[in-house]
Amino acid sequence: MGLRRVLSDQSVTRLSQPVDPRFELPALAVQDESRPTVFESVEGYPGVTAVANLVSSRDGIAAALGVEPEEIIERMGAGMDAPEPLEEPVAPSFEHVASDPDLEAHLPIPVFYEDHERQYFASSVVVVKDPETGVHNLSFHRMMYESGNRLVVRMVERHLHSIYSRAGGPLEVAVVMGVHPAVEIAAATSFGPDMSELELANALLDGPLPVADLDGLLVPAEAEVVLRARILEEQREEGPFVDLSRTWDTIREQPAVEVTDLYMRPDPYARIIVPGKREHAHLMGMPQEPRIYKIVENTVPTVQDVVLTPGGSSWLHGVVQIEKRTEGDPKNAAIAALAAHPSMKKVTVVDEDIDPADPDAVEWATATRMQPHADIETIERAKGSSLDPSQDYESRTLTKWLVDATIPHDRDPSEFREVEVPGAADCTLEDYR
């Protein structure tokens, strides 16, 4: 189950003219984020195809997982509860290309933004085996290209950092790029250290995920690109990088990476994720939604859906859909959502008839069902996300807010329902052409 199979099943935008990976490719990638974009010719890289916007829409993600958009949380939640054990390793689709490779000679490494012209792999998923538990951990980590076979990895203090800290020397890893969306979603999920993201991806798929054993590390067998590498004790400057907030992140001292071997499929597909744009947001935010849903459900059992909104960087703003039974339900649901995802700054609670993934519908509910003096609560001096540039950097705090955009409990619901044009849902313009 690989990237190519997903592309064959979806409507894609194909560009045949050569594109420059410096600025031009990312500029074209963000023109239409509603469906995958395939760059059939990348300047300087004959035989390489680039792919962006693979997970840039909820519809596309749902199609890749074989569910309806409103069923994504259910599928992800079920996979987290019951990861599927992997089958025996198979032969990989990729082949060894070079040892100690000059990475830029083989792969396009885009420059996405001006001012700080850094070259980055933003689709890089690191695979590492915990020596104590034997569990294979997958996680996204951006990688800044220095030169030759050298990278610098941004490593937050989670599972990879824990394993790296215990290694007592260089840490052997694999870096995979160009995999099925289920693998990318699993790698972006905040899973416990004793759970395998490969097994989660296996559960998300409608069919087994083939894996290959690459010198003791299990990697997706149909990956387009695999780097065998060592994360070194040496620290290097990393950044600045455009993060989820679409603003520049800071420069940090981060571990250097030495790539020992490069593996690629014949005529590989280079996976491109434009930092700060829709794909980046979906991969960061969507895996958080099932966890938020479960915690809200413990407080308000009638919760229907949770969405971290792209307009809120899929991290800072969220919408919770509930079946409102009592006047206090919206506030309780919002408080639970904030507790579940401490990085969130704003929670809007809506009724069952409002699609939480439709920003127009959420704004309409806010405009017609909410009065600020009664339906907005604020929580001052709270700890939020480090990605929020509006925070008070001295105290590292901000103000969070809860918006109840549900129908007032003491009013007739019919006064607040949207009036539909008769028959609009039953006909299309194509029927009359």
Secondary structure, 3 states (H helix, E strand, C coil): CCHHHHHHHCCCEEECCCECCECHHHHHHCCCCCCCEEECCECCCCCCEEEECCCCCHHHHHHHHCCCHHHHHHHHHHHHHCCCCCCCCCCCCCEEEEECCCHHHHCCCCECCCCCCCEEECCCEEEEECCCCCCEEEEECCEEEEECCEEEECCCCCHHHHHHHHHCCCEEEEEEECCCHHHHHHHCCCCCCCCCHHHHHHHHCCCCCCEEEECCEEEECCCCEEEEEEEEEEEEEECCCECCCCCECCCEEEEEEEEEEEEECCCCEEECCCCCCHHHHHHHHHHHHHHHHHHHHHHCCCEEEEEECHHHCCCCEEEEEECCCCCCHHHHHHHHHHHHCCCCCEEEEECCCCCCCCHHHHHHHHHHHCCHHHHEEEEEEECCCCCCCCCECCCCEEEEEEEECCCCCCCCHHHHCCCCCCCHHHCCHHHHC
